[in-house]
Amino acid sequence: MTAASLLRTRAAAPGMRRVIPARDMGGIANLVETAFAGQLDATGLRMLREMRAFGRAGWVGWALGRFLLPPAANPEGFVWIEDGKVIGNASLLPVDGRPERWVMANVAVLPGYRRRGIARAMVRAGLNLSAERGARLVVLQVKSDNQGARTLYESLGFQTLSTRTTWVRPPGPLPPPVEVVGRVRRRHPADWVAQWALAQRTHPEGLFWPYPLNAAYFRPSGLPAGIDWEGKRHWVWQEADDIEASLTAQPRAEERGWRLALLVDVGARGRAEAALLMNALRELPSDMHLILEYPKGVSESVFWVQGFRPDRSLTWMSIELGPRFASSQVSPQPRHGERDR
């Protein structure tokens, strides 16, 4: 048997194995597009097209892709091979600058191969690999209405951190004014400590996926009140003397808009959001998109009135890794009858 024949035989071996980006990029792209049809935005679809293009070039494409594609296009993790193609995937990525936190993404199995325990086996193997790499926490996101996937993750030890809806406001005129309560003002530099404490109370899991909270996001830069080196603008809301809510707007060129971080104490919800959003809409450029995430089911009427529309709701889940995760626990084959995605 020639070397080329041996390589083809090895590549077609069924079952679970580690991701080989040079070999698997195109197959993973095809799987993700099928499994998450209708859920991918323009950026995600473009990345899949690029993954296929680089994947067709083999090792040369992989080498170029390492420099030209985002890290999500070159993940670690596991694939499941059957019938000569990638029918399952669970990708793993370290969080930039946070070596103790890893992300699990693209857990998917093609229709026709589900309900055989393939996803369970890949997730378990991914947790073991993350532990070997030094991770102490693995986080993932799942659509809040995907009960089957959530049940799978919970059975493996994942716990829910939060469920948030992403709201998007397209460019357009200001909405009609509404009656608001409390007082909104630009944040003073000294306010950042209270703002940081507010974030820790309301979003201990982190503000932006997949990063944990970071005090540097709020710490003042020495520029005029409410602005920092990254162009962020901060406002705070007070009903009496205490800061009970805040809004931070950060320009995001890749999204052609502004990403908003709206923090509201539980006791102020339903009262503070409208005042903060109205103030920001008056000060921010009207020709750009606004994007924010907020706890699902909270103050939704406020967002509708201010011109925002819901995009999707995602649940953050995490699992702490400990001694029970070891490479010996990686199961090469699933058990028939186990639930799958």
C-alpha positions as a Markdown table, in Angstrom:
| # | Residue | x | y | z |
|---|---|---|---|---|
| 1 | Met | 0.0 | 0.0 | 0.0 |
| 2 | Thr | 1.4 | 3.4 | -0.9 |
| 3 | Ala | 1.9 | 6.3 | 1.5 |
| 4 | Ala | -1.0 | 8.2 | -0.1 |
| 5 | Ser | -3.3 | 5.2 | 0.4 |
| 6 | Leu | -2.3 | 4.9 | 4.0 |
| 7 | Leu | -3.0 | 8.5 | 4.6 |
| 8 | Arg | -6.5 | 8.2 | 3.0 |
| 9 | Thr | -7.2 | 5.1 | 5.1 |
| 10 | Arg | -6.1 | 6.9 | 8.3 |
| 11 | Ala | -8.2 | 10.0 | 7.5 |
| 12 | Ala | -11.3 | 7.9 | 6.9 |
| 13 | Ala | -11.1 | 5.9 | 10.1 |
| 14 | Pro | -14.5 | 6.2 | 11.9 |
| 15 | Gly | -14.9 | 7.5 | 15.4 |
| 16 | Met | -13.6 | 10.3 | 17.6 |
| 17 | Arg | -10.2 | 11.9 | 17.2 |
| 18 | Arg | -8.5 | 15.2 | 17.9 |
| 19 | Val | -9.0 | 18.1 | 15.5 |
| 20 | Ile | -6.3 | 18.4 | 12.8 |
| 21 | Pro | -7.0 | 21.9 | 11.4 |
| 22 | Ala | -5.1 | 21.3 | 8.2 |
| 23 | Arg | -7.3 | 18.3 | 7.5 |
| 24 | Asp | -10.6 | 19.3 | 9.2 |
| 25 | Met | -11.2 | 23.0 | 8.5 |
| 26 | Gly | -13.5 | 22.4 | 5.5 |
| 27 | Gly | -15.4 | 19.5 | 7.1 |
| 28 | Ile | -16.0 | 21.5 | 10.3 |
| 29 | Ala | -17.2 | 24.5 | 8.3 |
| 30 | Asn | -19.7 | 22.3 | 6.5 |
| 31 | Leu | -20.9 | 20.8 | 9.7 |
| 32 | Val | -21.4 | 24.1 | 11.5 |
| 33 | Glu | -23.3 | 25.6 | 8.6 |
| 34 | Thr | -25.7 | 22.7 | 8.5 |
| 35 | Ala | -26.1 | 22.3 | 12.2 |
| 36 | Phe | -26.6 | 26.0 | 12.9 |
| 37 | Ala | -28.5 | 26.9 | 9.8 |
| 38 | Gly | -30.3 | 30.3 | 10.2 |
| 39 | Gln | -28.3 | 31.1 | 13.3 |
| 40 | Leu | -25.1 | 32.5 | 11.8 |
| 41 | Asp | -24.6 | 36.2 | 11.1 |
| 42 | Ala | -22.7 | 37.6 | 8.1 |
| 43 | Thr | -19.4 | 37.5 | 9.9 |
| 44 | Gly | -19.8 | 33.9 | 10.8 |
| 45 | Leu | -20.8 | 32.8 | 7.3 |
| 46 | Arg | -17.8 | 34.7 | 5.9 |
| 47 | Met | -15.5 | 32.9 | 8.3 |
| 48 | Leu | -16.9 | 29.5 | 7.2 |
| 49 | Arg | -16.3 | 30.3 | 3.5 |
| 50 | Glu | -12.7 | 31.3 | 4.3 |
| 51 | Met | -12.2 | 28.1 | 6.3 |
| 52 | Arg | -13.3 | 26.0 | 3.3 |
| 53 | Ala | -11.0 | 27.9 | 1.0 |
| 54 | Phe | -8.0 | 27.5 | 3.3 |
| 55 | Gly | -9.0 | 23.9 | 4.0 |
| 56 | Arg | -8.8 | 23.0 | 0.3 |
| 57 | Ala | -5.2 | 24.1 | 0.4 |
| 58 | Gly | -4.3 | 21.5 | 3.0 |
| 59 | Trp | -1.2 | 22.3 | 5.2 |
| 60 | Val | -0.4 | 25.4 | 3.2 |
| 61 | Gly | -3.9 | 26.7 | 3.7 |
| 62 | Trp | -3.6 | 25.9 | 7.4 |
| 63 | Ala | -0.4 | 27.8 | 7.7 |
| 64 | Leu | -1.8 | 30.8 | 6.0 |
| 65 | Gly | -5.0 | 30.5 | 8.0 |
| 66 | Arg | -3.1 | 30.7 | 11.3 |
| 67 | Phe | -2.2 | 34.3 | 10.3 |
| 68 | Leu | -5.2 | 35.4 | 8.4 |
| 69 | Leu | -8.2 | 33.8 | 10.1 |
| 70 | Pro | -9.5 | 34.5 | 13.7 |
| 71 | Pro | -8.6 | 31.9 | 16.4 |
| 72 | Ala | -12.1 | 30.4 | 16.2 |
| 73 | Ala | -11.2 | 29.1 | 12.7 |
| 74 | Asn | -8.2 | 27.1 | 14.2 |
| 75 | Pro | -9.6 | 25.5 | 17.3 |
| 76 | Glu | -8.5 | 22.5 | 19.3 |
| 77 | Gly | -11.0 | 19.9 | 20.3 |
| 78 | Phe | -12.5 | 16.8 | 18.7 |
| 79 | Val | -14.2 | 15.6 | 15.6 |
| 80 | Trp | -16.3 | 12.5 | 14.9 |
| 81 | Ile | -15.7 | 10.8 | 11.6 |
| 82 | Glu | -18.2 | 8.6 | 9.8 |
| 83 | Asp | -18.8 | 7.8 | 6.2 |
| 84 | Gly | -15.6 | 9.6 | 5.3 |
| 85 | Lys | -16.7 | 13.0 | 6.6 |
| 86 | Val | -16.9 | 15.1 | 9.8 |
| 87 | Ile | -20.3 | 14.4 | 11.3 |
| 88 | Gly | -19.6 | 15.8 | 14.8 |
| 89 | Asn | -17.4 | 18.5 | 16.4 |
| 90 | Ala | -16.7 | 20.1 | 19.8 |
| 91 | Ser | -14.2 | 22.9 | 19.5 |
| 92 | Leu | -12.0 | 24.3 | 22.3 |
| 93 | Leu | -10.3 | 27.7 | 22.6 |
| 94 | Pro | -8.4 | 29.4 | 25.4 |
| 95 | Val | -9.8 | 32.8 | 26.4 |
| 96 | Asp | -7.2 | 35.4 | 25.3 |
| 97 | Gly | -5.2 | 36.6 | 28.3 |
| 98 | Arg | -7.1 | 34.2 | 30.7 |
| 99 | Pro | -5.3 | 30.8 | 30.5 |
| 100 | Glu | -7.4 | 29.4 | 33.3 |
| 101 | Arg | -10.7 | 29.9 | 31.3 |
| 102 | Trp | -11.4 | 28.0 | 28.1 |
| 103 | Val | -14.4 | 28.1 | 25.7 |
| 104 | Met | -16.2 | 25.2 | 24.3 |
| 105 | Ala | -18.0 | 26.0 | 21.0 |
| 106 | Asn | -19.6 | 24.4 | 18.0 |
| 107 | Val | -20.8 | 21.3 | 19.8 |
| 108 | Ala | -22.8 | 19.8 | 16.9 |
| 109 | Val | -23.7 | 16.5 | 15.3 |
| 110 | Leu | -25.2 | 16.2 | 11.8 |
| 111 | Pro | -28.9 | 15.2 | 11.6 |
| 112 | Gly | -29.1 | 11.4 | 11.0 |
| 113 | Tyr | -26.3 | 10.7 | 13.4 |
| 114 | Arg | -27.8 | 12.2 | 16.6 |
| 115 | Arg | -29.1 | 10.5 | 19.7 |
| 116 | Arg | -26.2 | 8.1 | 19.8 |
| 117 | Gly | -24.1 | 9.8 | 22.5 |
| 118 | Ile | -21.6 | 11.3 | 20.1 |
| 119 | Ala | -22.0 | 14.9 | 21.5 |
| 120 | Arg | -21.7 | 13.6 | 25.0 |
| 121 | Ala | -18.5 | 11.7 | 24.2 |
| 122 | Met | -16.9 | 14.8 | 22.5 |
| 123 | Val | -17.8 | 17.1 | 25.3 |
| 124 | Arg | -16.4 | 14.8 | 27.9 |
| 125 | Ala | -13.2 | 14.4 | 25.9 |
| 126 | Gly | -13.0 | 18.2 | 25.5 |
| 127 | Leu | -13.3 | 18.7 | 29.3 |
| 128 | Asn | -10.5 | 16.3 | 29.9 |
| 129 | Leu | -8.3 | 18.0 | 27.3 |
| 130 | Ser | -9.0 | 21.4 | 28.8 |
| 131 | Ala | -7.9 | 20.1 | 32.2 |
| 132 | Glu | -4.7 | 18.8 | 30.7 |
| 133 | Arg | -4.1 | 22.2 | 29.2 |
| 134 | Gly | -4.4 | 23.8 | 32.7 |
| 135 | Ala | -7.9 | 25.1 | 32.4 |
| 136 | Arg | -9.8 | 25.5 | 35.7 |
| 137 | Leu | -13.1 | 26.7 | 34.1 |
| 138 | Val | -14.8 | 25.8 | 30.8 |
| 139 | Val | -17.6 | 28.1 | 29.6 |
| 140 | Leu | -20.1 | 27.7 | 26.7 |
| 141 | Gln | -23.2 | 29.4 | 25.3 |
| 142 | Val | -26.3 | 27.6 | 24.2 |
| 143 | Lys | -29.6 | 28.9 | 22.8 |
| 144 | Ser | -31.9 | 29.3 | 25.7 |
| 145 | Asp | -34.7 | 27.3 | 24.0 |
| 146 | Asn | -32.5 | 24.4 | 23.2 |
| 147 | Gln | -33.6 | 22.3 | 26.1 |
| 148 | Gly | -32.0 | 19.1 | 24.8 |
| 149 | Ala | -28.5 | 20.6 | 24.7 |
| 150 | Arg | -29.0 | 22.3 | 28.1 |
| 151 | Thr | -30.0 | 18.9 | 29.6 |
| 152 | Leu | -26.9 | 17.3 | 28.1 |
| 153 | Tyr | -24.6 | 19.9 | 29.6 |
| 154 | Glu | -26.3 | 19.9 | 33.0 |
| 155 | Ser | -25.9 | 16.1 | 33.1 |
| 156 | Leu | -22.2 | 16.5 | 32.7 |
| 157 | Gly | -21.9 | 19.0 | 35.5 |
| 158 | Phe | -22.4 | 22.4 | 33.8 |
| 159 | Gln | -24.3 | 25.1 | 35.7 |
| 160 | Thr | -26.2 | 28.0 | 34.3 |
| 161 | Leu | -24.6 | 31.4 | 34.9 |
| 162 | Ser | -27.1 | 33.7 | 33.2 |
| 163 | Thr | -29.5 | 33.9 | 30.2 |
| 164 | Arg | -29.4 | 37.1 | 28.2 |
| 165 | Thr | -31.2 | 38.5 | 25.2 |
| 166 | Thr | -29.2 | 40.4 | 22.6 |
| 167 | Trp | -31.0 | 43.6 | 21.5 |
| 168 | Val | -30.1 | 45.5 | 18.3 |
| 169 | Arg | -31.1 | 49.0 | 17.3 |
| 170 | Pro | -30.5 | 49.9 | 13.7 |
| 171 | Pro | -29.5 | 53.4 | 12.6 |
| 172 | Gly | -32.5 | 55.7 | 12.7 |
| 173 | Pro | -34.2 | 58.8 | 14.3 |
| 174 | Leu | -34.7 | 59.2 | 18.0 |
| 175 | Pro | -37.8 | 57.6 | 19.5 |
| 176 | Pro | -40.5 | 59.8 | 21.0 |
| 177 | Pro | -39.6 | 61.0 | 24.5 |
| 178 | Val | -41.1 | 59.1 | 27.4 |
| 179 | Glu | -41.4 | 60.0 | 31.1 |
| 180 | Val | -38.4 | 58.9 | 33.1 |
| 181 | Val | -37.5 | 58.8 | 36.7 |
| 182 | Gly | -34.2 | 59.5 | 38.5 |
| 183 | Arg | -31.3 | 61.5 | 37.2 |
| 184 | Val | -28.7 | 60.6 | 34.5 |
| 185 | Arg | -25.4 | 62.3 | 34.2 |
| 186 | Arg | -21.9 | 61.6 | 32.8 |
| 187 | Arg | -19.8 | 59.5 | 35.1 |
| 188 | His | -17.2 | 61.3 | 37.2 |
| 189 | Pro | -13.8 | 59.6 | 37.5 |
| 190 | Ala | -14.5 | 58.9 | 41.2 |
| 191 | Asp | -17.7 | 57.0 | 40.2 |
| 192 | Trp | -15.8 | 54.1 | 38.7 |
| 193 | Val | -15.4 | 52.2 | 41.9 |
| 194 | Ala | -19.2 | 52.2 | 42.5 |
| 195 | Gln | -19.7 | 51.2 | 38.8 |
| 196 | Trp | -17.3 | 48.3 | 39.2 |
| 197 | Ala | -19.1 | 47.2 | 42.3 |
| 198 | Leu | -22.4 | 47.4 | 40.4 |
| 199 | Ala | -21.0 | 45.1 | 37.7 |
| 200 | Gln | -19.8 | 42.6 | 40.2 |
| 201 | Arg | -23.3 | 42.5 | 41.8 |
| 202 | Thr | -25.3 | 42.3 | 38.6 |
| 203 | His | -23.1 | 40.3 | 36.2 |
| 204 | Pro | -20.5 | 38.2 | 38.2 |
| 205 | Glu | -20.1 | 35.9 | 35.2 |
| 206 | Gly | -18.8 | 38.7 | 33.0 |
| 207 | Leu | -20.1 | 41.4 | 30.8 |
| 208 | Phe | -19.0 | 40.2 | 27.4 |
| 209 | Trp | -18.6 | 36.7 | 26.1 |
| 210 | Pro | -16.4 | 34.9 | 27.0 |
| 211 | Tyr | -14.4 | 37.2 | 29.2 |
| 212 | Pro | -14.7 | 37.5 | 33.0 |
| 213 | Leu | -15.2 | 40.9 | 34.6 |
| 214 | Asn | -12.3 | 43.2 | 34.5 |
| 215 | Ala | -11.9 | 46.4 | 36.6 |
| 216 | Ala | -9.9 | 48.0 | 33.7 |
| 217 | Tyr | -13.1 | 48.3 | 31.7 |
| 218 | Phe | -14.4 | 50.9 | 34.1 |
| 219 | Arg | -11.2 | 52.5 | 35.4 |
| 220 | Pro | -10.9 | 56.1 | 34.3 |
| 221 | Ser | -8.1 | 57.1 | 31.8 |
| 222 | Gly | -7.6 | 60.8 | 32.7 |
| 223 | Leu | -9.6 | 62.1 | 29.7 |
| 224 | Pro | -12.7 | 64.3 | 30.2 |
| 225 | Ala | -15.4 | 62.9 | 32.4 |
| 226 | Gly | -17.2 | 59.9 | 30.9 |
| 227 | Ile | -14.6 | 59.2 | 28.1 |
| 228 | Asp | -11.5 | 56.9 | 28.0 |
| 229 | Trp | -8.7 | 56.0 | 25.6 |
| 230 | Glu | -10.8 | 53.4 | 23.8 |
| 231 | Gly | -13.6 | 55.9 | 23.1 |
| 232 | Lys | -15.9 | 54.5 | 25.7 |
| 233 | Arg | -18.5 | 56.8 | 27.2 |
| 234 | His | -20.1 | 56.3 | 30.6 |
| 235 | Trp | -23.3 | 57.5 | 32.2 |
| 236 | Val | -24.7 | 56.8 | 35.7 |
| 237 | Trp | -28.2 | 56.9 | 37.1 |
| 238 | Gln | -29.2 | 58.0 | 40.5 |
| 239 | Glu | -32.6 | 58.1 | 42.1 |
| 240 | Ala | -31.3 | 59.4 | 45.5 |
| 241 | Asp | -27.6 | 59.5 | 46.5 |
| 242 | Asp | -26.5 | 56.1 | 45.3 |
| 243 | Ile | -25.5 | 55.0 | 41.9 |
| 244 | Glu | -27.9 | 52.2 | 41.1 |
| 245 | Ala | -27.4 | 51.9 | 37.3 |
| 246 | Ser | -24.9 | 52.8 | 34.6 |
| 247 | Leu | -24.5 | 52.6 | 30.9 |
| 248 | Thr | -21.2 | 52.3 | 29.0 |
| 249 | Ala | -21.0 | 52.7 | 25.2 |
| 250 | Gln | -17.9 | 51.4 | 23.4 |
| 251 | Pro | -17.3 | 51.9 | 19.6 |
| 252 | Arg | -17.0 | 48.6 | 17.7 |
| 253 | Ala | -15.7 | 49.1 | 14.2 |
| 254 | Glu | -16.2 | 45.4 | 13.2 |
| 255 | Glu | -19.9 | 45.7 | 14.1 |
| 256 | Arg | -20.3 | 49.2 | 12.6 |
| 257 | Gly | -21.8 | 50.5 | 15.8 |
| 258 | Trp | -21.6 | 50.8 | 19.5 |
| 259 | Arg | -21.7 | 48.0 | 22.1 |
| 260 | Leu | -23.6 | 49.0 | 25.2 |
| 261 | Ala | -23.1 | 47.6 | 28.7 |
| 262 | Leu | -26.2 | 48.4 | 30.7 |
| 263 | Leu | -25.9 | 47.6 | 34.5 |
| 264 | Val | -28.9 | 48.0 | 36.7 |
| 265 | Asp | -29.4 | 46.9 | 40.3 |
| 266 | Val | -32.3 | 44.5 | 40.7 |
| 267 | Gly | -34.2 | 47.0 | 42.7 |
| 268 | Ala | -33.9 | 49.7 | 40.0 |
| 269 | Arg | -34.9 | 47.5 | 37.1 |
| 270 | Gly | -37.9 | 48.9 | 35.1 |
| 271 | Arg | -37.0 | 52.5 | 36.2 |
| 272 | Ala | -33.4 | 53.2 | 35.2 |
| 273 | Glu | -33.2 | 51.7 | 31.7 |
| 274 | Ala | -35.3 | 54.2 | 29.8 |
| 275 | Ala | -33.5 | 57.2 | 31.3 |
| 276 | Leu | -30.0 | 55.8 | 30.5 |
| 277 | Leu | -30.9 | 54.7 | 27.0 |
| 278 | Met | -32.6 | 58.0 | 26.1 |
| 279 | Asn | -29.6 | 59.9 | 27.2 |
| 280 | Ala | -27.2 | 57.7 | 25.2 |
| 281 | Leu | -29.3 | 57.9 | 22.1 |
| 282 | Arg | -29.2 | 61.7 | 22.2 |
| 283 | Glu | -25.4 | 61.7 | 22.5 |
| 284 | Leu | -24.3 | 58.9 | 20.2 |
| 285 | Pro | -24.2 | 59.1 | 16.4 |
| 286 | Ser | -27.6 | 58.2 | 14.9 |
| 287 | Asp | -26.1 | 56.5 | 11.8 |
| 288 | Met | -24.7 | 53.5 | 13.7 |
| 289 | His | -26.1 | 50.2 | 15.1 |
| 290 | Leu | -26.4 | 49.8 | 18.9 |
| 291 | Ile | -26.1 | 46.4 | 20.5 |
| 292 | Leu | -26.7 | 45.3 | 24.1 |
| 293 | Glu | -27.3 | 42.2 | 26.1 |
| 294 | Tyr | -29.7 | 42.2 | 29.0 |
| 295 | Pro | -31.2 | 39.5 | 31.3 |
| 296 | Lys | -33.9 | 37.7 | 29.4 |
| 297 | Gly | -37.5 | 38.8 | 30.1 |
| 298 | Val | -36.4 | 42.0 | 32.0 |
| 299 | Ser | -37.6 | 45.5 | 31.0 |
| 300 | Glu | -38.3 | 44.3 | 27.4 |
| 301 | Ser | -41.0 | 46.9 | 26.8 |
| 302 | Val | -38.4 | 49.6 | 27.4 |
| 303 | Phe | -36.1 | 48.3 | 24.7 |
| 304 | Trp | -39.0 | 48.0 | 22.2 |
| 305 | Val | -40.0 | 51.6 | 22.8 |
| 306 | Gln | -36.4 | 52.8 | 22.4 |
| 307 | Gly | -36.2 | 51.1 | 18.9 |
| 308 | Phe | -34.3 | 48.0 | 19.9 |
| 309 | Arg | -35.4 | 44.6 | 18.6 |
| 310 | Pro | -34.5 | 41.1 | 20.0 |
| 311 | Asp | -31.9 | 39.1 | 18.1 |
| 312 | Arg | -31.5 | 35.9 | 20.1 |
| 313 | Ser | -31.3 | 34.7 | 23.7 |
| 314 | Leu | -28.3 | 32.7 | 24.9 |
| 315 | Thr | -27.6 | 30.9 | 28.2 |
| 316 | Trp | -24.1 | 31.1 | 29.6 |
| 317 | Met | -23.0 | 27.8 | 31.3 |
| 318 | Ser | -19.8 | 26.8 | 33.0 |
| 319 | Ile | -18.1 | 23.9 | 34.7 |
| 320 | Glu | -15.2 | 24.0 | 37.2 |
| 321 | Leu | -12.6 | 21.4 | 36.4 |
| 322 | Gly | -11.0 | 19.3 | 39.1 |
| 323 | Pro | -9.2 | 16.0 | 39.7 |
| 324 | Arg | -12.1 | 14.0 | 38.3 |
| 325 | Phe | -11.1 | 15.1 | 34.8 |
| 326 | Ala | -8.3 | 13.0 | 33.5 |
| 327 | Ser | -7.2 | 11.8 | 30.1 |
| 328 | Ser | -8.1 | 8.2 | 31.1 |
| 329 | Gln | -11.8 | 9.3 | 31.2 |
| 330 | Val | -11.9 | 10.0 | 27.5 |
| 331 | Ser | -14.3 | 7.5 | 26.0 |
| 332 | Pro | -13.5 | 6.7 | 22.3 |
| 333 | Gln | -17.0 | 5.4 | 21.5 |
| 334 | Pro | -20.4 | 6.5 | 22.8 |
| 335 | Arg | -23.0 | 4.3 | 24.4 |
| 336 | His | -26.0 | 3.6 | 22.2 |
| 337 | Gly | -29.2 | 5.1 | 23.5 |
| 338 | Glu | -27.6 | 8.2 | 25.1 |
| 339 | Arg | -29.2 | 11.5 | 24.2 |
| 340 | Asp | -27.4 | 13.6 | 21.7 |
| 341 | Arg | -27.8 | 17.1 | 20.2 |
